[in-house]
Amino acid sequence: MLRQLLNRTSPLLAGAIVTLAMFGWAVPSGAAHLSHVYSVATYSSDRGPRSPQRSTRQSIYSVPRAVYFREVAGRGLLVDVWINGTGPYTFAIDTGAGATIVSSRVAGAAGANSTAGRSHRIVGLSGVSNERTASEIKVRSLAIGDRDNLLPATGAILTADIFPIGIDGVLDPTESYSPLGYVIDFPRSSISAFDPAQDPLRASSPPVDGTVVSWVRDAGGRRPYVLLDDGRKALLDTGSEFGLALRDNSRDAGRPSSNRPVRDLGGGALSARRVAPLTVAVGALALERIPTDLVSGLSSTAPILLGRAALRPFRLSFDPLNRLIEIAPG
């Protein structure tokens, strides 16, 4: 069924392109703002479930403590972030971003200075580009969960005013946790880190009822793609509320009676319609009856998207050193 549907559709562009960075957020039009209700708690990283093959040897890096996130409809997986010791600011964890991006208000409050780097144009899911650009800034420290829980990567970060109300920025864990690996545990609502040089994922040691697959990357980027059972690439995008999202080329595309409006961060208008759920396989793991949307108004070039509605039952581990991704039941 998936192969037949894909043959009738084109892949979904899962991100707002910021020249070198892409970012996979689509916010439903008219989504209500849900205020920041509760604070982020921290817990010791040895409490979280660990794959059997991982050791407990001391890392040469300072591995951040795990923190809880909160999932808010229309906004994503939210955590408190401190920049240069200022905060907390509300950031969405977005594996599809390609960069950590902050608002200009936050950058100014944190005293983050612009670098001499070039500006980057924002382009949304639709291919429409707004007139605003993203500039590079340099930060001294980046922390998650509390002011002292520092992340290792504090290089160039982008600033752009592209966020809905209640969001101060997006945190791309691939970039901000680098060179460490990280784990997004949906059932536990937590994000944690590990040192892949000490505790690597191994394709030969998959978790029970799960899988370990290659981390496929796009040209010039490090966003996490996986291969589906038909050989096509899909982006694992925690910044998207979709499950399985495909381009809609059918006769029903764009009909108001069947589609719900979606606005991308580039200012483009999209629409999506829910169809019968599909089952896809990633490695040895079958993702059964995934909520599936056909999206119209998209750019013509892009991958298939696996968003939060598909990933919610799982614990996802990302090993950037060995370029492996583990998907395990939560």
Phi, psi and omega per residue, in radians:
M1 nan -0.789 3.138
L2 -1.054 -0.794 -3.118
R3 -1.060 -0.722 -3.138
Q4 -1.126 -0.719 -3.137
L5 -1.190 -0.733 3.140
L6 -1.122 -0.572 3.111
N7 -1.151 -0.369 3.133
R8 -1.682 -0.091 -3.041
T9 -2.248 2.871 3.033
S10 -1.857 2.761 -3.131
P11 -1.097 2.784 -3.119
L12 -1.654 2.293 2.991
L13 -1.308 1.979 -3.007
A14 -1.805 0.892 3.090
G15 3.109 2.808 2.996
A16 -1.668 2.054 -3.015
I17 -1.393 2.209 3.071
V18 -2.018 1.047 -3.038
T19 0.964 -1.336 3.129
L20 -1.584 -0.216 -3.045
A21 -2.111 2.541 3.037
M22 -2.172 2.660 -3.067
F23 -2.606 2.243 -2.853
G24 -1.740 1.110 -3.139
W25 -2.043 2.243 2.960
A26 -2.305 2.094 -3.055
V27 -1.803 2.154 3.123
P28 -0.991 2.382 3.128
S29 -1.045 2.374 3.084
G30 1.339 0.195 3.139
A31 -1.090 2.311 -3.112
A32 -1.214 2.476 3.056
H33 -1.328 2.168 3.072
L34 -1.845 2.052 -3.003
S35 -1.209 2.808 3.083
H36 -1.202 1.840 -2.961
V37 -1.666 -0.755 -3.054
Y38 -2.292 2.727 -3.092
S39 -1.442 2.863 3.137
V40 -1.527 2.221 3.069
A41 -1.622 2.684 3.056
T42 -1.966 2.751 3.047
Y43 -2.569 2.742 -3.107
S44 -1.114 2.369 -3.047
S45 -1.143 -0.307 -3.132
D46 -1.399 -0.014 3.094
R47 -1.494 -0.419 -3.068
G48 -1.292 2.692 3.086
P49 -1.129 2.458 -3.120
R50 -2.214 2.569 3.086
S51 -1.166 2.547 -3.042
P52 -1.027 -0.507 -3.027
Q53 -1.396 -0.194 -3.047
R54 -1.400 2.479 3.124
S55 -1.579 3.096 3.074
T56 -2.091 0.461 3.109
R57 -1.165 2.668 -3.113
Q58 -1.207 2.274 3.098
S59 -1.388 2.628 3.054
I60 -1.343 -0.226 3.096
Y61 -1.731 2.776 3.001
S62 -1.466 1.806 -3.059
V63 -1.427 2.133 -3.130
P64 -1.068 2.636 3.031
R65 -1.186 2.657 3.040
A66 -1.227 2.617 3.089
V67 -2.348 2.731 3.049
Y68 -1.517 2.486 2.949
F69 -1.919 2.925 3.069
R70 -2.141 2.360 -3.138
E71 -1.719 2.171 -3.112
V72 -2.122 2.210 -3.122
A73 -1.018 2.339 3.133
G74 1.397 -0.066 -3.121
R75 -2.237 -0.614 3.058
G76 1.954 -2.711 -3.135
L77 -1.595 1.845 -2.953
L78 -1.784 2.417 3.079
V79 -2.403 2.806 3.019
D80 -1.515 2.357 -3.114
V81 -2.262 2.467 3.029
W82 -2.000 2.367 3.094
I83 -2.109 2.163 -3.092
N84 0.917 0.608 3.096
G85 1.431 -0.049 3.119
T86 -1.736 2.612 -3.123
G87 2.572 -2.885 0.074
P88 -1.428 2.620 3.025
Y89 -2.011 2.659 -3.109
T90 -1.647 2.018 -3.134
F91 -2.061 2.604 3.034
A92 -1.743 2.300 3.094
I93 -1.336 2.079 -2.999
D94 -2.362 1.742 3.123
T95 -1.232 -0.247 3.136
G96 -1.648 0.103 -3.004
A97 -1.291 -0.788 -3.036
G98 1.489 -0.127 3.099
A99 -2.921 2.697 2.947
T100 -1.492 2.263 -3.011
I101 -2.252 2.370 -3.119
V102 -2.212 2.772 3.080
S103 -1.314 2.771 3.137
S104 -1.152 -0.534 3.101
R105 -1.080 -0.783 3.129
V106 -1.166 -0.761 -3.139
A107 -1.039 -0.731 3.127
G108 -1.165 -0.758 -3.138
A109 -1.121 -0.565 -3.118
A110 -1.501 -0.081 -3.121
G111 1.162 0.566 3.138
A112 -1.474 2.052 -3.044
N113 -1.471 2.500 3.044
S114 -1.203 2.535 3.069
T115 -1.681 3.117 3.131
A116 -1.462 0.146 -3.107
G117 -1.206 2.836 -3.115
R118 -1.282 2.813 3.055
S119 -1.417 2.750 -3.080
H120 -2.194 2.316 -3.077
R121 -1.444 2.370 3.118
I122 -1.540 2.179 3.058
V123 -2.262 2.333 -3.065
G124 -1.630 -3.022 -3.139
L125 -0.964 -0.573 -3.079
S126 -1.406 -0.207 -3.014
G127 1.558 -0.096 3.102
V128 -1.337 2.381 3.135
S129 -1.947 2.275 3.026
N130 -1.432 3.049 -3.037
E131 -1.444 -0.178 -3.118
R132 -1.451 2.654 -3.139
T133 -2.128 2.838 3.074
A134 -1.816 2.271 3.113
S135 -1.892 2.731 3.125
E136 -1.536 2.407 3.043
I137 -2.228 2.807 3.106
K138 -2.011 2.218 3.120
V139 -1.998 2.666 3.141
R140 -1.530 -0.586 -3.114
S141 -2.647 2.610 3.123
L142 -2.414 2.165 -3.082
A143 -2.277 2.660 -3.097
I144 -2.275 2.384 3.101
G145 1.510 -0.815 2.987
D146 -2.680 2.917 -2.989
R147 -1.065 -0.484 -3.049
D148 -1.725 -0.038 -3.115
N149 -1.572 1.387 -2.953
L150 -1.372 2.460 3.015
L151 -1.592 2.630 -3.028
P152 -1.258 -0.548 -3.018
A153 -1.608 2.068 3.132
T154 -2.295 0.632 3.139
G155 -1.450 -2.550 -3.104
A156 -1.171 2.315 3.060
I157 -2.192 2.657 -3.125
L158 -1.704 2.619 3.030
T159 -2.155 2.337 3.140
A160 -2.805 2.552 3.135
D161 -1.726 1.427 -3.036
I162 -2.291 0.194 -2.948
F163 -1.754 2.618 3.036
P164 -1.254 2.921 3.133
I165 -1.023 2.352 3.106
G166 1.664 -0.062 3.119
I167 -2.102 2.218 -3.141
D168 -1.697 -0.240 -3.126
G169 3.024 3.100 3.021
V170 -2.122 2.472 3.120
L171 -1.895 1.985 3.032
D172 -1.561 1.913 -3.055
P173 -1.159 -0.503 3.101
T174 -1.038 -0.720 -3.118
E175 -1.438 -0.747 -3.003
S176 -1.395 -0.420 3.078
Y177 -1.624 -0.145 -3.096
S178 -0.958 2.388 0.140
P179 -1.594 0.244 -3.114
L180 -1.386 2.786 2.927
G181 -1.520 2.957 -3.125
Y182 -2.555 2.788 -3.103
V183 -2.240 2.170 3.011
I184 -1.867 1.922 -3.070
D185 -1.830 1.714 -3.090
F186 -1.104 -0.837 -3.122
P187 -1.057 -0.590 3.122
R188 -1.581 -0.104 -3.115
S189 0.958 0.863 -3.077
S190 -2.403 2.699 2.962
I191 -2.207 2.315 -3.108
S192 -2.407 3.071 -3.069
A193 -2.282 2.771 3.016
F194 -2.616 2.765 3.120
D195 -1.629 1.912 -3.091
P196 -1.191 -0.300 3.054
A197 -1.264 -0.488 3.132
Q198 -1.715 -0.702 -3.043
D199 -2.201 1.201 -3.041
P200 -1.298 2.673 2.876
L201 -1.298 2.638 3.127
R202 -2.351 2.211 3.123
A203 -1.075 -0.469 -3.125
S204 -1.385 -0.133 -3.110
S205 -2.250 1.213 3.138
P206 -1.255 2.727 3.090
P207 -1.244 2.804 3.093
V208 -1.057 2.233 3.124
D209 1.102 0.335 3.116
G210 -2.249 -2.808 -3.104
T211 -2.682 2.737 2.969
V212 -2.150 2.146 -3.052
V213 -2.252 2.917 3.116
S214 -1.171 2.463 3.004
W215 -1.518 1.789 -3.124
V216 -1.551 2.395 -3.094
R217 -2.074 2.710 3.049
D218 -1.560 2.899 -3.099
A219 -1.080 2.203 3.061
G220 1.355 0.113 -3.115
G221 -2.406 3.056 -3.124
R222 -2.190 0.285 -3.129
R223 -1.125 2.608 -2.992
P224 -1.524 1.876 3.020
Y225 -1.861 2.665 2.997
V226 -2.253 2.810 3.076
L227 -1.642 2.281 3.020
L228 -1.407 3.038 -3.040
D229 -1.129 -0.327 3.107
D230 -1.655 0.090 3.077
G231 1.617 -0.049 -3.140
R232 -1.517 2.671 -3.117
K233 -1.487 2.509 3.028
A234 -2.325 2.398 3.121
L235 -1.534 2.222 3.014
L236 -1.436 1.866 -2.940
D237 -2.183 1.731 3.131
T238 -1.294 -0.137 3.099
G239 -1.462 -0.068 -3.082
S240 -1.962 2.475 3.089
E241 -1.459 -0.184 -3.141
F242 -1.122 2.873 2.915
G243 -1.652 -1.662 2.981
L244 -1.757 2.119 -3.096
A245 -2.085 2.268 -3.096
L246 -2.285 2.704 3.097
R247 -1.227 2.378 -3.108
D248 -1.701 1.936 3.078
N249 -1.963 0.233 -3.063
S250 -1.414 3.039 3.116
R251 -1.173 -0.354 -3.137
D252 -1.486 -0.061 -3.065
A253 -1.035 2.256 3.056
G254 1.411 0.015 3.119
R255 -1.227 2.152 -3.086
P256 -1.011 -0.558 -3.076
S257 -1.198 -0.400 -3.061
S258 -1.994 -0.208 -3.038
N259 -1.930 2.599 3.007
R260 -1.864 2.466 -3.078
P261 -1.301 2.551 3.077
V262 -2.388 2.359 3.121
R263 -1.969 2.223 3.135
D264 -1.612 2.991 -3.041
L265 -1.337 -0.166 3.032
G266 -1.498 -0.068 -3.129
G267 1.666 0.052 -3.124
G268 -1.450 2.636 3.130
A269 -1.739 2.258 3.097
L270 -2.161 3.003 2.971
S271 -2.555 2.623 -3.087
A272 -2.368 2.544 3.054
R273 -2.309 2.397 -3.117
R274 -1.392 2.319 3.079
V275 -2.106 -3.098 -3.128
A276 -1.044 2.433 -3.128
P277 -1.098 2.612 3.140
L278 -2.053 2.805 3.013
T279 -1.989 2.241 3.095
V280 -2.201 2.747 3.113
A281 -1.983 2.368 2.997
V282 -2.106 1.910 -3.012
G283 1.049 -2.291 -3.119
A284 -1.515 0.014 -3.037
L285 -1.805 2.244 3.044
A286 -1.678 2.161 3.031
L287 -1.634 1.831 -2.935
E288 -1.601 2.403 3.026
R289 0.860 0.994 3.137
I290 -1.314 2.329 2.979
P291 -0.935 2.223 -2.987
T292 -2.168 2.322 3.121
D293 -2.168 2.448 2.943
L294 -1.773 2.207 -3.006
V295 -2.003 2.301 3.109
S296 -1.956 2.766 -3.120
G297 1.530 0.306 -3.051
L298 -1.552 2.800 2.930
S299 -1.115 2.731 -3.016
S300 -1.417 -0.300 -3.074
T301 -2.034 2.169 3.107
A302 2.953 2.952 3.121
P303 -1.558 2.971 2.914
I304 -1.177 2.702 -3.087
L305 -2.089 2.311 2.942
L306 -2.006 1.870 -3.078
G307 -1.780 -2.861 -2.992
R308 -1.076 -0.608 -3.119
A309 -1.134 -0.402 3.069
A310 -1.574 -0.542 -2.986
L311 -1.621 -0.216 -2.986
R312 -0.987 -0.547 -3.140
P313 -1.344 -0.037 -2.882
F314 -2.078 2.819 2.925
R315 -1.835 2.115 -3.055
L316 -1.910 2.180 3.101
S317 -2.017 2.322 -3.057
F318 -2.085 2.070 -3.119
D319 -1.938 1.713 -3.083
P320 -1.277 -0.409 -3.123
L321 -1.258 -0.816 -3.123
N322 -1.687 0.010 3.090
R323 0.942 0.960 3.108
L324 -2.273 2.651 3.081
I325 -2.265 2.250 3.079
E326 -1.810 2.297 3.059
I327 -2.096 2.034 -3.049
A328 -2.270 2.559 3.041
P329 -1.034 2.491 -3.115
G330 -1.308 nan nan
